[in-house]
Amino acid sequence: MSIQKKAAMTASAVVLAVSGLVTVDTALAAKNGVDNPGKGLEKQEVSLRILGTSDLHTNFVNYDYYQDKISNSLGLAKTGVLIEKAREENANNLLFDNGDLIQGTPLGGYKANVDPIEEGEMHPAYAALQALDFDASTLGNHEFNFGLDYLDEALDDAPFPVLNANVYDAKTGKNRFTPYKIIDKEVVDKKGKKQTIQVGVIGVVAPHIMKWDRVNLEGKVVAKDAVESVKKFLPEVKKAGADVVVVLSHSGMGDAKYEVGEEDITYQLTEVKGIDAIITGHNHEVFPGAYKDLPNVNQEQGTINGTPVVMPGKFGSHLGVIDLTLMPKGKEWTVVEEEAEVRAIDTKTNEVSEEVVEAVKEAHEATIKYVRSPVGTTTAPIHSYFSLVTDDPSVQIVNNAQKWFVEQKIAGTANAELPLLTAAAPFKAGGRNGAEYYTDIAAGEIAIKNVADLYVYDNTLFALKLKGADLKEWLEMSAGQFNQIKPATTGEQALVNNDYRTYNFDVIDGVTYDIDVTQPAKYDKDGNLVNASSNRIKNLSYNGTAVAADQEFLVVTNNYRASGNFPGVRNATEKIDFAYENRQAIMDYMEKNGTINPSADGNWNFAPIEGGATLTFETAPKAQNLIPADSGIKYVAPSTNGFAKFQLEIK
């Protein structure tokens, strides 16, 4: 229960209950202000179960499109088995999805770009949820990746409410989407009598969509602070009759500190009076379980500041289950007890919800056929197992393709005279997505599925004109991928900062540079300056000559980076939008060349470290058989959560 609810428990009720002078029912009634205290109060109880999924990212069938095989570690069809069981345990239930639904696998890209949904056609994502009788959903940040017109078409045929309360029309100032919904839920109380509970559901998304998808959204919508938006609509939801308020928060957990407009604010929502349950996500973590260091977290009860919260992992890996006990209070109902848990899917068997499989069968089979189409040949394997500790073929191929594409586009223009660089990051490099989340392409034929494995996001190409000083700051930000190493310290030191997102570790090709990890990171993971005098980037050179602070460059990147607030990037003097998918450019490059050599050019290295520091990092266990020659990498031992520990010697 919330802190506010707990405060409602009167001292006298507690004393009387403990002393035995009144029944526990009487104490419970006094505690929650419910009616009819006395014997039999518990028979008026209603048990309401709230079920939730989040961050499905078009993983509906238990199938890995990148590896082109069944995978029982993901898929809504697997989660559906848990949903059915949870409903059998309590018929008084509601089921919600927390967003990031229509993008993420080749299926999402196929339905957006190859066989786009048409007027009157239900998007496979919503068909999959309809198969399990979802009651409502909210918008995640990746719902905006394909633009507002596409999103509107997808929502037009959604069979249930899709909510958002903090995105507004830029011209009218009105809510762009439906902010909340009141659901009249018929339930059965402990006496077997039918009752109606009114459940108010509010949805919010991280306001950073305005940075991440600025090309699609700027001038069209405005995203406001998620906490303030929930507070704005709470009184309206209550006035509309809601007995229970559920918030679908497509925002990460965050921490106890709060700034208006920040990305991750679920923790702050747990402090808001009047919210009875929260389904969150975005971070791809699992709660209860993660976030043990936050204040006022009860892992056993699944509450934060007394409010039940679930964060059900990613790709359908878990189901969130929140159980609320309600009692009558006049003509309304009030929550008197609550608890939350997450349930992991069965990864050992092929048991699935056939309803989900059938709902997306056409799109699923068409996607498999599409991703098997060949585009070229590679002379060597391409994998990302060591992409965070050495210049890597999986990043090199992306940079090569991007440069090839833009060279053609700028030929004959003034920009063709500028040094052309290109930036790419290792998107699939383990981390929060697990020990199986790596690019792994065998030598030989490359199909579309392999390109999607290289470049998992539906980004488009941009080029930025900026100065050498800005280029260095861009790389300083990227170097936040690493922890600070103390040369004189004996024992193991973890090299990779696991709190830093690997998709922000940009490798900029066309220049050479060293990274000195004995220096502290200049910027934190959000791009805030934290060590102004630090300089991790050493020996930054172009064609063997040190890069001058005022030297101009043209750097190829994607819309996500170009529209963000990365140090250096934000000072770009010109932004060129090519309105062409990065992934498609890679496919064009491979088709043009036929056979590619994926060797990395080694344009970046770690600066030498004096002393006896022992540097370790984690990657997939199978990487021990793929260690590059003369890399200074060696296998150490198995680690936790399916990873393996490796050691890196920096020479």
PyMOL commands that set and color helices and strands:
alter all, ss='L'
color gray80, all
select helices_A, chain A and resi 3-7+11-19+24-32+41-44+76-89+106-114+124-131+141-144+148-156+209-212+214-217+226-239+266-269+354-359+361-371+393-410+414-417+431-433+448-454+468-481+502-504+559-562+569-571+582-593+621-625
alter helices_A, ss='H'
color red, helices_A
select strands_A, chain A and resi 46-53+63-64+69-70+93-97+136-138+162-163+167-169+180-188+194-205+221-223+244-250+277-280+286-287+297-298+303-304+307-312+318-329+332-344+374-378+382-383+420-424+440-441+444-447+460-467+492-494+507-509+512-515+537-542+545-546+552-558+574-581+595-596+604-606+614-619+633-638+644-648
alter strands_A, ss='S'
color yellow, strands_A
deselect
rebuild
show_as cartoon
